[in-house]
Amino acid sequence: MRSEKFTPAWFAVTAVVALAGLVTQVVATVSAPDGRVANLFCFFTIDSNLLVVLTSALVALGRARGRLFTVLWLDALAGIIVTGIVYQVALAGRYDLHGLPLFSDTMLHKVTPALFVLGWLLAGPRGALTWRTVWWSLLYPLAWLAFTLPRGAVTGFYPYPFVDAGALGYGQVALNCVFIGLFFTALAAAALLYDRRFTRLEPA
Protein backbone atom coordinates (compact mmCIF):
# COMPACT_ATOMS: atom_id res chain seq x y z
CA MET A 1 0.00 0.00 0.00
CA ARG A 2 2.80 2.41 0.77
CA SER A 3 4.31 2.30 -2.70
CA GLU A 4 6.03 5.27 -4.25
CA LYS A 5 3.08 5.71 -6.60
CA PHE A 6 0.28 5.23 -4.08
CA THR A 7 1.19 8.00 -1.63
CA PRO A 8 1.57 10.90 -4.11
CA ALA A 9 -1.56 9.81 -6.00
CA TRP A 10 -3.66 9.52 -2.84
CA PHE A 11 -2.69 12.94 -1.55
CA ALA A 12 -3.04 14.53 -4.98
CA VAL A 13 -6.65 13.36 -5.00
CA THR A 14 -7.09 14.59 -1.42
CA ALA A 15 -5.75 18.05 -2.34
CA VAL A 16 -8.07 18.25 -5.36
CA VAL A 17 -11.12 17.21 -3.32
CA ALA A 18 -10.40 19.73 -0.57
CA LEU A 19 -9.70 22.47 -3.11
CA ALA A 20 -12.97 21.69 -4.92
CA GLY A 21 -14.84 22.05 -1.65
CA LEU A 22 -13.14 25.36 -0.87
CA VAL A 23 -13.71 26.84 -4.32
CA THR A 24 -17.34 25.75 -4.28
CA GLN A 25 -17.79 27.34 -0.87
CA VAL A 26 -16.35 30.64 -2.10
CA VAL A 27 -18.67 30.60 -5.12
CA ALA A 28 -21.68 29.78 -2.94
CA THR A 29 -20.74 32.55 -0.49
CA VAL A 30 -20.32 35.16 -3.23
CA SER A 31 -23.66 34.12 -4.72
CA ALA A 32 -25.51 34.54 -1.42
CA PRO A 33 -27.31 37.87 -0.86
CA ASP A 34 -25.42 38.62 2.36
CA GLY A 35 -22.31 36.59 1.58
CA ARG A 36 -18.95 37.93 2.76
CA VAL A 37 -15.89 36.02 1.64
CA ALA A 38 -13.85 37.54 4.48
CA ASN A 39 -16.04 35.68 6.97
CA LEU A 40 -14.92 32.35 5.53
CA PHE A 41 -11.49 32.68 7.11
CA CYS A 42 -13.12 32.69 10.54
CA PHE A 43 -14.27 29.11 10.02
CA PHE A 44 -11.97 26.46 11.48
CA THR A 45 -13.28 24.18 8.73
CA ILE A 46 -12.00 26.48 5.99
CA ASP A 47 -8.60 26.99 7.61
CA SER A 48 -8.12 23.26 8.26
CA ASN A 49 -9.05 22.39 4.68
CA LEU A 50 -6.56 24.99 3.43
CA LEU A 51 -3.88 23.24 5.48
CA VAL A 52 -4.95 19.92 3.99
CA VAL A 53 -4.63 21.33 0.46
CA LEU A 54 -1.17 22.73 1.20
CA THR A 55 0.30 19.70 2.95
CA SER A 56 -1.31 17.16 0.62
CA ALA A 57 0.02 19.03 -2.40
CA LEU A 58 3.52 19.04 -0.90
CA VAL A 59 3.33 15.27 -0.34
CA ALA A 60 2.04 14.73 -3.87
CA LEU A 61 4.88 16.83 -5.30
CA GLY A 62 7.52 15.08 -3.21
CA ARG A 63 8.33 18.18 -1.16
CA ALA A 64 7.15 16.95 2.24
CA ARG A 65 10.20 17.74 4.34
CA GLY A 66 11.41 20.09 7.04
CA ARG A 67 10.25 21.05 10.52
CA LEU A 68 7.72 23.62 9.26
CA PHE A 69 6.06 21.03 7.04
CA THR A 70 5.84 18.59 9.96
CA VAL A 71 4.08 21.17 12.15
CA LEU A 72 1.70 22.15 9.35
CA TRP A 73 1.01 18.49 8.63
CA LEU A 74 0.10 17.81 12.25
CA ASP A 75 -2.07 20.93 12.30
CA ALA A 76 -3.84 19.73 9.16
CA LEU A 77 -4.35 16.26 10.61
CA ALA A 78 -5.63 17.30 14.04
CA GLY A 79 -7.58 20.21 12.56
CA ILE A 80 -9.41 18.14 9.96
CA ILE A 81 -10.28 15.48 12.58
CA VAL A 82 -11.70 18.20 14.85
CA THR A 83 -13.58 19.57 11.84
CA GLY A 84 -15.20 16.24 11.04
CA ILE A 85 -16.07 15.26 14.60
CA VAL A 86 -17.32 18.65 15.83
CA TYR A 87 -19.43 18.99 12.69
CA GLN A 88 -21.09 15.61 13.22
CA VAL A 89 -21.61 16.14 16.95
CA ALA A 90 -22.63 19.80 17.12
CA LEU A 91 -23.41 21.22 13.69
CA ALA A 92 -24.83 18.58 11.33
CA GLY A 93 -28.51 19.10 10.56
CA ARG A 94 -28.59 22.73 11.68
CA TYR A 95 -28.92 23.96 8.10
CA ASP A 96 -31.03 22.85 5.16
CA LEU A 97 -28.48 22.80 2.35
CA HIS A 98 -28.95 22.27 -1.38
CA GLY A 99 -26.90 22.64 -4.54
CA LEU A 100 -23.42 24.18 -4.19
CA PRO A 101 -23.59 24.65 -0.40
CA LEU A 102 -24.50 20.97 0.05
CA PHE A 103 -21.66 19.85 -2.25
CA SER A 104 -19.16 22.07 -0.44
CA ASP A 105 -20.41 20.97 2.97
CA THR A 106 -19.99 17.31 2.01
CA MET A 107 -16.50 17.82 0.60
CA LEU A 108 -15.18 19.91 3.49
CA HIS A 109 -16.75 18.10 6.45
CA LYS A 110 -16.93 14.48 5.30
CA VAL A 111 -14.96 13.49 2.21
CA THR A 112 -11.78 15.47 2.86
CA PRO A 113 -11.45 14.41 6.53
CA ALA A 114 -11.96 10.77 5.54
CA LEU A 115 -9.42 10.91 2.69
CA PHE A 116 -6.76 12.78 4.66
CA VAL A 117 -6.97 10.66 7.81
CA LEU A 118 -7.14 7.39 5.89
CA GLY A 119 -4.17 8.46 3.78
CA TRP A 120 -2.18 9.21 6.91
CA LEU A 121 -3.12 5.90 8.51
CA LEU A 122 -2.11 3.94 5.42
CA ALA A 123 0.85 5.90 4.09
CA GLY A 124 2.18 8.48 6.51
CA PRO A 125 4.38 10.51 6.32
CA ARG A 126 6.06 8.60 9.14
CA GLY A 127 8.81 9.15 11.66
CA ALA A 128 8.98 12.96 11.75
CA LEU A 129 6.67 13.82 14.65
CA THR A 130 8.14 14.83 18.03
CA TRP A 131 6.74 16.29 21.23
CA ARG A 132 8.14 19.64 20.13
CA THR A 133 6.03 19.32 16.97
CA VAL A 134 2.96 18.71 19.12
CA TRP A 135 3.57 21.87 21.17
CA TRP A 136 4.27 24.00 18.09
CA SER A 137 1.08 22.70 16.47
CA LEU A 138 -0.97 24.31 19.24
CA LEU A 139 -0.21 27.72 17.76
CA TYR A 140 -2.78 27.00 15.06
CA PRO A 141 -5.90 26.79 17.26
CA LEU A 142 -4.58 29.63 19.42
CA ALA A 143 -4.07 31.82 16.35
CA TRP A 144 -7.56 30.93 15.15
CA LEU A 145 -9.06 32.04 18.45
CA ALA A 146 -6.91 35.18 18.55
CA PHE A 147 -8.31 36.13 15.15
CA THR A 148 -11.92 34.95 15.46
CA LEU A 149 -12.93 36.23 18.90
CA PRO A 150 -11.69 39.85 18.62
CA ARG A 151 -13.07 40.06 15.07
CA GLY A 152 -16.39 38.75 16.31
CA ALA A 153 -16.48 41.37 19.05
CA VAL A 154 -16.02 44.09 16.43
CA THR A 155 -18.20 42.75 13.60
CA GLY A 156 -20.72 40.67 15.53
CA PHE A 157 -19.97 37.65 13.33
CA TYR A 158 -19.04 34.38 15.02
CA PRO A 159 -18.60 31.30 12.84
CA TYR A 160 -19.96 28.78 15.34
CA PRO A 161 -22.57 28.90 18.12
CA PHE A 162 -20.08 27.62 20.73
CA VAL A 163 -17.78 30.64 20.23
CA ASP A 164 -20.56 33.24 20.06
CA ALA A 165 -19.52 35.46 22.95
CA GLY A 166 -22.45 37.78 22.32
CA ALA A 167 -24.93 34.99 23.03
CA LEU A 168 -23.02 32.85 25.53
CA GLY A 169 -20.71 35.27 27.30
CA TYR A 170 -16.95 35.04 27.41
CA GLY A 171 -16.90 32.68 30.37
CA GLN A 172 -18.82 29.93 28.58
CA VAL A 173 -16.92 30.56 25.34
CA ALA A 174 -13.62 30.28 27.21
CA LEU A 175 -14.74 26.96 28.71
CA ASN A 176 -15.81 25.67 25.28
CA CYS A 177 -12.45 26.71 23.83
CA VAL A 178 -10.57 24.91 26.62
CA PHE A 179 -12.42 21.68 25.85
CA ILE A 180 -11.76 21.97 22.12
CA GLY A 181 -8.12 22.90 22.81
CA LEU A 182 -7.68 19.83 24.99
CA PHE A 183 -9.28 17.71 22.30
CA PHE A 184 -6.90 19.14 19.68
CA THR A 185 -3.92 18.49 21.97
CA ALA A 186 -5.05 14.92 22.64
CA LEU A 187 -5.40 14.27 18.90
CA ALA A 188 -1.93 15.67 18.19
CA ALA A 189 -0.40 13.56 20.97
CA ALA A 190 -2.26 10.45 19.78
CA ALA A 191 -0.95 11.04 16.26
CA LEU A 192 2.60 11.18 17.63
CA LEU A 193 2.18 7.94 19.58
CA TYR A 194 0.61 6.19 16.59
CA ASP A 195 3.42 7.43 14.36
CA ARG A 196 6.11 6.16 16.74
CA ARG A 197 4.46 2.77 17.21
CA PHE A 198 4.03 2.04 13.52
CA THR A 199 7.41 3.48 12.59
CA ARG A 200 9.00 0.92 14.96
CA LEU A 201 6.94 -1.88 13.43
CA GLU A 202 8.11 -1.16 9.89
CA PRO A 203 10.78 -3.50 8.50
CA ALA A 204 14.28 -2.08 8.25
C-alpha positions as a Markdown table, in Angstrom:
| # | Residue | x | y | z |
|---|---|---|---|---|
| 1 | Met | 0.0 | 0.0 | 0.0 |
| 2 | Arg | 2.8 | 2.4 | 0.8 |
| 3 | Ser | 4.3 | 2.3 | -2.7 |
| 4 | Glu | 6.0 | 5.3 | -4.2 |
| 5 | Lys | 3.1 | 5.7 | -6.6 |
| 6 | Phe | 0.3 | 5.2 | -4.1 |
| 7 | Thr | 1.2 | 8.0 | -1.6 |
| 8 | Pro | 1.6 | 10.9 | -4.1 |
| 9 | Ala | -1.6 | 9.8 | -6.0 |
| 10 | Trp | -3.7 | 9.5 | -2.8 |
| 11 | Phe | -2.7 | 12.9 | -1.6 |
| 12 | Ala | -3.0 | 14.5 | -5.0 |
| 13 | Val | -6.7 | 13.4 | -5.0 |
| 14 | Thr | -7.1 | 14.6 | -1.4 |
| 15 | Ala | -5.7 | 18.0 | -2.3 |
| 16 | Val | -8.1 | 18.3 | -5.4 |
| 17 | Val | -11.1 | 17.2 | -3.3 |
| 18 | Ala | -10.4 | 19.7 | -0.6 |
| 19 | Leu | -9.7 | 22.5 | -3.1 |
| 20 | Ala | -13.0 | 21.7 | -4.9 |
| 21 | Gly | -14.8 | 22.1 | -1.6 |
| 22 | Leu | -13.1 | 25.4 | -0.9 |
| 23 | Val | -13.7 | 26.8 | -4.3 |
| 24 | Thr | -17.3 | 25.8 | -4.3 |
| 25 | Gln | -17.8 | 27.3 | -0.9 |
| 26 | Val | -16.4 | 30.6 | -2.1 |
| 27 | Val | -18.7 | 30.6 | -5.1 |
| 28 | Ala | -21.7 | 29.8 | -2.9 |
| 29 | Thr | -20.7 | 32.6 | -0.5 |
| 30 | Val | -20.3 | 35.2 | -3.2 |
| 31 | Ser | -23.7 | 34.1 | -4.7 |
| 32 | Ala | -25.5 | 34.5 | -1.4 |
| 33 | Pro | -27.3 | 37.9 | -0.9 |
| 34 | Asp | -25.4 | 38.6 | 2.4 |
| 35 | Gly | -22.3 | 36.6 | 1.6 |
| 36 | Arg | -19.0 | 37.9 | 2.8 |
| 37 | Val | -15.9 | 36.0 | 1.6 |
| 38 | Ala | -13.8 | 37.5 | 4.5 |
| 39 | Asn | -16.0 | 35.7 | 7.0 |
| 40 | Leu | -14.9 | 32.4 | 5.5 |
| 41 | Phe | -11.5 | 32.7 | 7.1 |
| 42 | Cys | -13.1 | 32.7 | 10.5 |
| 43 | Phe | -14.3 | 29.1 | 10.0 |
| 44 | Phe | -12.0 | 26.5 | 11.5 |
| 45 | Thr | -13.3 | 24.2 | 8.7 |
| 46 | Ile | -12.0 | 26.5 | 6.0 |
| 47 | Asp | -8.6 | 27.0 | 7.6 |
| 48 | Ser | -8.1 | 23.3 | 8.3 |
| 49 | Asn | -9.0 | 22.4 | 4.7 |
| 50 | Leu | -6.6 | 25.0 | 3.4 |
| 51 | Leu | -3.9 | 23.2 | 5.5 |
| 52 | Val | -5.0 | 19.9 | 4.0 |
| 53 | Val | -4.6 | 21.3 | 0.5 |
| 54 | Leu | -1.2 | 22.7 | 1.2 |
| 55 | Thr | 0.3 | 19.7 | 2.9 |
| 56 | Ser | -1.3 | 17.2 | 0.6 |
| 57 | Ala | 0.0 | 19.0 | -2.4 |
| 58 | Leu | 3.5 | 19.0 | -0.9 |
| 59 | Val | 3.3 | 15.3 | -0.3 |
| 60 | Ala | 2.0 | 14.7 | -3.9 |
| 61 | Leu | 4.9 | 16.8 | -5.3 |
| 62 | Gly | 7.5 | 15.1 | -3.2 |
| 63 | Arg | 8.3 | 18.2 | -1.2 |
| 64 | Ala | 7.1 | 16.9 | 2.2 |
| 65 | Arg | 10.2 | 17.7 | 4.3 |
| 66 | Gly | 11.4 | 20.1 | 7.0 |
| 67 | Arg | 10.2 | 21.1 | 10.5 |
| 68 | Leu | 7.7 | 23.6 | 9.3 |
| 69 | Phe | 6.1 | 21.0 | 7.0 |
| 70 | Thr | 5.8 | 18.6 | 10.0 |
| 71 | Val | 4.1 | 21.2 | 12.2 |
| 72 | Leu | 1.7 | 22.2 | 9.3 |
| 73 | Trp | 1.0 | 18.5 | 8.6 |
| 74 | Leu | 0.1 | 17.8 | 12.3 |
| 75 | Asp | -2.1 | 20.9 | 12.3 |
| 76 | Ala | -3.8 | 19.7 | 9.2 |
| 77 | Leu | -4.4 | 16.3 | 10.6 |
| 78 | Ala | -5.6 | 17.3 | 14.0 |
| 79 | Gly | -7.6 | 20.2 | 12.6 |
| 80 | Ile | -9.4 | 18.1 | 10.0 |
| 81 | Ile | -10.3 | 15.5 | 12.6 |
| 82 | Val | -11.7 | 18.2 | 14.9 |
| 83 | Thr | -13.6 | 19.6 | 11.8 |
| 84 | Gly | -15.2 | 16.2 | 11.0 |
| 85 | Ile | -16.1 | 15.3 | 14.6 |
| 86 | Val | -17.3 | 18.7 | 15.8 |
| 87 | Tyr | -19.4 | 19.0 | 12.7 |
| 88 | Gln | -21.1 | 15.6 | 13.2 |
| 89 | Val | -21.6 | 16.1 | 17.0 |
| 90 | Ala | -22.6 | 19.8 | 17.1 |
| 91 | Leu | -23.4 | 21.2 | 13.7 |
| 92 | Ala | -24.8 | 18.6 | 11.3 |
| 93 | Gly | -28.5 | 19.1 | 10.6 |
| 94 | Arg | -28.6 | 22.7 | 11.7 |
| 95 | Tyr | -28.9 | 24.0 | 8.1 |
| 96 | Asp | -31.0 | 22.8 | 5.2 |
| 97 | Leu | -28.5 | 22.8 | 2.3 |
| 98 | His | -28.9 | 22.3 | -1.4 |
| 99 | Gly | -26.9 | 22.6 | -4.5 |
| 100 | Leu | -23.4 | 24.2 | -4.2 |
| 101 | Pro | -23.6 | 24.7 | -0.4 |
| 102 | Leu | -24.5 | 21.0 | 0.0 |
| 103 | Phe | -21.7 | 19.9 | -2.2 |
| 104 | Ser | -19.2 | 22.1 | -0.4 |
| 105 | Asp | -20.4 | 21.0 | 3.0 |
| 106 | Thr | -20.0 | 17.3 | 2.0 |
| 107 | Met | -16.5 | 17.8 | 0.6 |
| 108 | Leu | -15.2 | 19.9 | 3.5 |
| 109 | His | -16.7 | 18.1 | 6.4 |
| 110 | Lys | -16.9 | 14.5 | 5.3 |
| 111 | Val | -15.0 | 13.5 | 2.2 |
| 112 | Thr | -11.8 | 15.5 | 2.9 |
| 113 | Pro | -11.4 | 14.4 | 6.5 |
| 114 | Ala | -12.0 | 10.8 | 5.5 |
| 115 | Leu | -9.4 | 10.9 | 2.7 |
| 116 | Phe | -6.8 | 12.8 | 4.7 |
| 117 | Val | -7.0 | 10.7 | 7.8 |
| 118 | Leu | -7.1 | 7.4 | 5.9 |
| 119 | Gly | -4.2 | 8.5 | 3.8 |
| 120 | Trp | -2.2 | 9.2 | 6.9 |
| 121 | Leu | -3.1 | 5.9 | 8.5 |
| 122 | Leu | -2.1 | 3.9 | 5.4 |
| 123 | Ala | 0.9 | 5.9 | 4.1 |
| 124 | Gly | 2.2 | 8.5 | 6.5 |
| 125 | Pro | 4.4 | 10.5 | 6.3 |
| 126 | Arg | 6.1 | 8.6 | 9.1 |
| 127 | Gly | 8.8 | 9.2 | 11.7 |
| 128 | Ala | 9.0 | 13.0 | 11.7 |
| 129 | Leu | 6.7 | 13.8 | 14.7 |
| 130 | Thr | 8.1 | 14.8 | 18.0 |
| 131 | Trp | 6.7 | 16.3 | 21.2 |
| 132 | Arg | 8.1 | 19.6 | 20.1 |
| 133 | Thr | 6.0 | 19.3 | 17.0 |
| 134 | Val | 3.0 | 18.7 | 19.1 |
| 135 | Trp | 3.6 | 21.9 | 21.2 |
| 136 | Trp | 4.3 | 24.0 | 18.1 |
| 137 | Ser | 1.1 | 22.7 | 16.5 |
| 138 | Leu | -1.0 | 24.3 | 19.2 |
| 139 | Leu | -0.2 | 27.7 | 17.8 |
| 140 | Tyr | -2.8 | 27.0 | 15.1 |
| 141 | Pro | -5.9 | 26.8 | 17.3 |
| 142 | Leu | -4.6 | 29.6 | 19.4 |
| 143 | Ala | -4.1 | 31.8 | 16.4 |
| 144 | Trp | -7.6 | 30.9 | 15.1 |
| 145 | Leu | -9.1 | 32.0 | 18.5 |
| 146 | Ala | -6.9 | 35.2 | 18.5 |
| 147 | Phe | -8.3 | 36.1 | 15.1 |
| 148 | Thr | -11.9 | 34.9 | 15.5 |
| 149 | Leu | -12.9 | 36.2 | 18.9 |
| 150 | Pro | -11.7 | 39.8 | 18.6 |
| 151 | Arg | -13.1 | 40.1 | 15.1 |
| 152 | Gly | -16.4 | 38.7 | 16.3 |
| 153 | Ala | -16.5 | 41.4 | 19.1 |
| 154 | Val | -16.0 | 44.1 | 16.4 |
| 155 | Thr | -18.2 | 42.8 | 13.6 |
| 156 | Gly | -20.7 | 40.7 | 15.5 |
| 157 | Phe | -20.0 | 37.6 | 13.3 |
| 158 | Tyr | -19.0 | 34.4 | 15.0 |
| 159 | Pro | -18.6 | 31.3 | 12.8 |
| 160 | Tyr | -20.0 | 28.8 | 15.3 |
| 161 | Pro | -22.6 | 28.9 | 18.1 |
| 162 | Phe | -20.1 | 27.6 | 20.7 |
| 163 | Val | -17.8 | 30.6 | 20.2 |
| 164 | Asp | -20.6 | 33.2 | 20.1 |
| 165 | Ala | -19.5 | 35.5 | 23.0 |
| 166 | Gly | -22.4 | 37.8 | 22.3 |
| 167 | Ala | -24.9 | 35.0 | 23.0 |
| 168 | Leu | -23.0 | 32.8 | 25.5 |
| 169 | Gly | -20.7 | 35.3 | 27.3 |
| 170 | Tyr | -16.9 | 35.0 | 27.4 |
| 171 | Gly | -16.9 | 32.7 | 30.4 |
| 172 | Gln | -18.8 | 29.9 | 28.6 |
| 173 | Val | -16.9 | 30.6 | 25.3 |
| 174 | Ala | -13.6 | 30.3 | 27.2 |
| 175 | Leu | -14.7 | 27.0 | 28.7 |
| 176 | Asn | -15.8 | 25.7 | 25.3 |
| 177 | Cys | -12.5 | 26.7 | 23.8 |
| 178 | Val | -10.6 | 24.9 | 26.6 |
| 179 | Phe | -12.4 | 21.7 | 25.9 |
| 180 | Ile | -11.8 | 22.0 | 22.1 |
| 181 | Gly | -8.1 | 22.9 | 22.8 |
| 182 | Leu | -7.7 | 19.8 | 25.0 |
| 183 | Phe | -9.3 | 17.7 | 22.3 |
| 184 | Phe | -6.9 | 19.1 | 19.7 |
| 185 | Thr | -3.9 | 18.5 | 22.0 |
| 186 | Ala | -5.1 | 14.9 | 22.6 |
| 187 | Leu | -5.4 | 14.3 | 18.9 |
| 188 | Ala | -1.9 | 15.7 | 18.2 |
| 189 | Ala | -0.4 | 13.6 | 21.0 |
| 190 | Ala | -2.3 | 10.5 | 19.8 |
| 191 | Ala | -0.9 | 11.0 | 16.3 |
| 192 | Leu | 2.6 | 11.2 | 17.6 |
| 193 | Leu | 2.2 | 7.9 | 19.6 |
| 194 | Tyr | 0.6 | 6.2 | 16.6 |
| 195 | Asp | 3.4 | 7.4 | 14.4 |
| 196 | Arg | 6.1 | 6.2 | 16.7 |
| 197 | Arg | 4.5 | 2.8 | 17.2 |
| 198 | Phe | 4.0 | 2.0 | 13.5 |
| 199 | Thr | 7.4 | 3.5 | 12.6 |
| 200 | Arg | 9.0 | 0.9 | 15.0 |
| 201 | Leu | 6.9 | -1.9 | 13.4 |
| 202 | Glu | 8.1 | -1.2 | 9.9 |
| 203 | Pro | 10.8 | -3.5 | 8.5 |
| 204 | Ala | 14.3 | -2.1 | 8.2 |
